Amino acid sequence: MQQLFLTDPLPRLRPAKDSSVALMEAAQGTGGQVWWAEPRCLQAQAGEIVVLACPLELAPMHHTPQGWHGPDPWYRQGAPEQRSLSSFHLVWMRRDPPVDAAYTFAAGLLDQAERRGVRIINRPASLLIWNEKLSALWFSQLMAPTVVSADCATLLAFIHQHQEVVLKPLEGRGGQGVIRASSAMAGLRALLELVTAQQQLPVLAQAFLPDVMEGDKRILLVNGEPIGAINRRPQPGDFRSNLAMGGQPEACGLSARDQTICRTLAEPLRQAGLAFVGIDVIGPWLSEINVTSPTGLRELERLGGGPAADLVLERLTGPSRQGP
């Protein structure tokens, strides 16, 4: 089986942390061939969607309780070849946000390839529609009080109602730009003017959940079904639990409430073609639905969650995924 991974440049990937690398290793471990390219290398030619891609051979890695370890460099890259997307059994679109113009154009080309029968994870059209902050609003009954607005008066009223909130940029990732604000802080309106670009860009405001100090649970879903979870605890002095912000992963299970959230999301995710998703849950509340490049596989495996990346591929391709 040949699989193509569309990601950020390889030097930016951290093999000890990156779920894309874990998935590449799992694909290679089945005896298949891993190919890689940046999304900007997609092209439309003569009625086909093609890509200038390189074959990869990944070096073995192992994990200890302290983390994943492997050689540097962690991959060997072959000569680039121009290939039709239809020549791959599976195409992974895993470039990190923001969903900017370049991302949108790449998704448009991938959408055309999907319409020609290419299997792409996740569905390109849904990657554009399911904003990682806004898509959770489709399940607002599962969320803490939330408002999205560019209007400072609306945001001020919400903050005064809930006393303490978090403000999230809609194009942010990994906890970047997330601010904790209170109704008593000086210069609150000036802060809102700043984060909304003078009331031109909407932001998400959500009632602050003290449970976040005990951790933010990342649950990984494949075809709408959970395969495992980790708890991410904020580092001292911060409320953001994202791994990119220094959050510390801990082993955890799924509560009855977590299972309810997963069941509620399962069919909508399947219908949207969102086969590999990471949801964030704080206490009993759904916080985000991550669809572009969900992380957590490395930490889940290291903390005793078994070969999670292998399980992802098995659920997506079936037990007979061995191939040339």
Stockholm file with secondary structure:
# STOCKHOLM 1.0

chainA/1-324         MQQLFLTDPLPRLRPAKDSSVALMEAAQGTGGQVWWAEPRCLQAQAGEIVVLACPLELAPMHHTPQGWHGPDPWYRQGAPEQRSLSSFHLVWMRRDPPVDAAYTFAAGLLDQAERRGVRIINRPASLLIWNEKLSALWFSQLMAPTVVSADCATLLAFIHQHQEVVLKPLEGRGGQGVIRASSAMAGLRALLELVTAQQQLPVLAQAFLPDVMEGDKRILLVNGEPIGAINRRPQPGDFRSNLAMGGQPEACGLSARDQTICRTLAEPLRQAGLAFVGIDVIGPWLSEINVTSPTGLRELERLGGGPAADLVLERLTGPSRQGP
#=GR chainA/1-324 SS CEEEEECSCGGGCCTTTCHHHHHHHHHHHTTCEEEEECGGGEEEETTEEEEEEEEEEECCCEEETTEEECCSSCEEECCCEEEEGGGCSEEEECCCSCCCHHHHHHHHHHHHHHHTTCCEESCHHHHHHSCTTGGGGGGGGGSCSEEEESCHHHHHHHHHHHSEEEEEETTCCTTTTCEEEETTSTTHHHHHHHHTTTTTSCEEEEECCGGGGGCEEEEEEETTEEEEEEEEECCTTCCCCCGGGTCEEEECCCCHHHHHHHHHHHHHHHHTTCCEEEEEEETTEEEEEECSSCCCHHHHHHTTCCSHHHHHHHHHHCTTCCCC
#=GC SS_cons         CEEEEECSCGGGCCTTTCHHHHHHHHHHHTTCEEEEECGGGEEEETTEEEEEEEEEEECCCEEETTEEECCSSCEEECCCEEEEGGGCSEEEECCCSCCCHHHHHHHHHHHHHHHTTCCEESCHHHHHHSCTTGGGGGGGGGSCSEEEESCHHHHHHHHHHHSEEEEEETTCCTTTTCEEEETTSTTHHHHHHHHTTTTTSCEEEEECCGGGGGCEEEEEEETTEEEEEEEEECCTTCCCCCGGGTCEEEECCCCHHHHHHHHHHHHHHHHTTCCEEEEEEETTEEEEEECSSCCCHHHHHHTTCCSHHHHHHHHHHCTTCCCC
//
